[in-house]
Amino acid sequence: MGPIPVYLEQGRSRTFAVALDWPGWARSGKGDEGALDALAEYAVRYLPVARRTGLPVDFSADDVTFEVVERVPGNATTDFGAIDVVLAGDERPMSGDEGERLTRCLEAAWSELDAVAAHTSAELTKGPRGGGRDRDPMLQHVLGAEHAYARKIGVAVPKPTVGDEVAVQALRRGIVEALSRPWAGQDLGVGRAKGWPPRYAARRLAWHVLDHAWEMQDKDLSGR
């Protein structure tokens, strides 16, 4: 197994390590080493997602190495806790085959979220001051973000609510169709908003889905 190519998005207070070939596998930490350590720690949690894709998996939970292929300056959003930088390579035209790989990873992330939510308590552990979302508000937050992100890739559909599976699937289907098409570099945004390149969009979408799926797992009260 060779090293996994990653890039580092370096903010002032937080750095993200992001696996280029595996959308959704991105973790943050203090500095480069902290981010890479966090990414390695989450290999065991990302592995089931990778296996759901049906793609060849070139790492294991206890044997993973990384090759840092790029470092990019982060911004305030990076420090807040989200990957936010479009790479120069993201702007290259993209084939339909690459788009299919991206969507397989995103669909696997959605499957993981759905599976986790189905077995998670409605009430989740709160912070020391009682803060934090419960399960359904967290799911609604994910849907709201995806609805906004979808407009960055040309998808304009009604905003779904938790439990409205028809609307949820319409949103997901629109995103998959948009990301799986060959892309020649055109702006995909709806209205006046600048669009996102498909590669970045897939990373941002899948990361956000899995970040909250794993948060749900960590805050689940059903087994306590």
N, C-alpha and C positions, 0 to 999 in steps of 0.2 A: 504494500500500500504506500503510495507516494504522499507527500505533504498536500494538504488542502490549501489552495490559493485563497488568501484573505486580504482585505484592505483595512486600514485603520483610519477611522474618522476621529480626528483629534480635537476635542474641545478644550476649553480652559480648565474645567473641573472634571470632565468625564471623557473617556475615549471609548468608541465602539470598535470591536473587531467583528468583521462581517465576512462570511463565507461567500465568495463570488459565485460559485456554481450551485449553491444550495440556498435559494431564497427562503428567508425565515430564520436561518441560523445566524443570529447576530446577538451579541451580548456586550454589555458595557462594564467598565471598571475604572479604577484610578490609574491613569497612565497606560502605556502600551502593554506592559506585562500584566497588569490587572485585568485588562480587557481580554487578552489572549488566554489567561488562566480561566476567566469566566466562560469563554467560548468552549474551552476544553471540558470544563465541568459539565456543560450542558450537552455534550455529545451524547450522553446516555439518554437524554430527553428528546433530542432531535432524531436519534436513530430510528425510532418507530415511525416518525413522519417520513423520513427518507425512504424507508421500506414501503410505505404506502404508495409511493410514486410509481413503483414498478421499474424504476431506473436502476442501473448498476450502482451499488453502494460501495464506495472506495474508502470507508473508514469503519472502525468499530468503537464501541463505547469506551474501551480501555486501551485503545491503541490509535491515537490520533496525533498527527503533527501538522503544523501550519507553516506556510511560506508567505511572508508578508510581501505582496507584489506592488503595493501602492500605499502611500500615506497622503491624506488630504486634510486640510484645515476644516475643523467643524465650525459651528456657530452657536447661537443662543439655543436653538432647538436641540442641538446635540447635547448641550449641557443640561437642558430640561429633561432629556431622556428619550429622544427619538432620533433615528437615523434620518438625515436631511440633506445629504450632499449627493448631487448627480455627478457621476464620474465622467471624464472625457470619453472613455470607452462606451458609456451608455448611449452616446450620441451616434454611434456607428449604425448603419442600416442593419436590420435583423431579419433572418430567414424565418419561414414558418416552422421549420424544425426546431429552431431555438425557442420560438414562441411556445411551441407545444411543451418543451421541457419546463419552461417557466410556469405554465399553467398547471402542469402535473404537480409541481411543488406547491403551488398555491392551493390547489384542490385538496392535496394531502393535509395542508395546514387547516383548512376548513373542516375536514373530516376529523382531525384531532380535536379541534374546538368543540364540534358537535358531540363527540364521544365523551369528552371531559364534562361538558355542561350537563349531559344526561345523567351523570353519576355524581354530581356535585350538589351540596346542600344549597337551598335557596338563600339562606343567610350565610354570609362569609365572615371570617375573623376580621375584626376591626383593628385599627391602629390604636396606640395608647390613648389618643384623645377621641376615640370613637369614629374616626374618619375612615373612608374607603367605601367602595361600592359593594352591594350584594350581587348575586349572580345575574339576575335579569337586568338590572341597570347596567352591569358591565357588558352584557351581551348587546344591549341597546346602544351603548357607547361604541362598541365595535361596528355595529351596523351603520351608525351615524357617520363614523369616520370613513367607512367603505363607500358610503353614498357620496361623500365629498371627494374622496380619492377617485372614484369612478369618473367623475366629470373631468378629471385631469387626463383621462385616456379616451374621451369622447363618448362616455356612457351616461345618458340622462334618462333615468327611470324614477318612478315615485320612491320616496324614502320608506323603507320597510320598518315594521315594528316587530318586536320579539313575538313569536308565535304565528306570524303571518307567513307561512312557508311559501305560499305562491309568490309573494313579493320578494322574500329573501332569495328564492331560487332565480327569480327574474333578474335581480341585481347581480348575483354570482354568475349567471349565464352570460349576461352582457359583458362583465369583466373578462371572463374566459374568452369570449369571442374576440374582444378587442385586443387582448394580449397575445392570442395565438396567430394573428394575421402577420404576414410579412410586413415589415415597416421600413420605409425609405427615408425617414428622418423628418417627416412633416410634424407640425404641431398638432397634437391630438385634443387639446383643451376645448371645453364647451364654453361658448360665450367669450368674455374678455379675459378669462383666466388663462395664464400660460399653462400648457400641458406638460406632462411628464413623459420621458422616454419609457418604453415598455419595460426595459430591464430594471430601471430604478423603481417603477411602479410596482412590479412584482415583488421586489425586495421589501419595499415599504409595507405593502399590503400583508405579505406573509409574516413579516416580523411582528406587525401589530396584532395579528390574529394569535400567533403563538405566544407572544408576551403575555396576553391576557388569559390564554388557555392555561399556561403554567402558573400564572398568578392565582387563578381559580383553584388549581390543584393544591397550591401551597396554603390557601386560606379555607379549604373545605372543612366543614364541621361534621360531616356525616359519620366519620370514623372516630370521633373524639367523645 
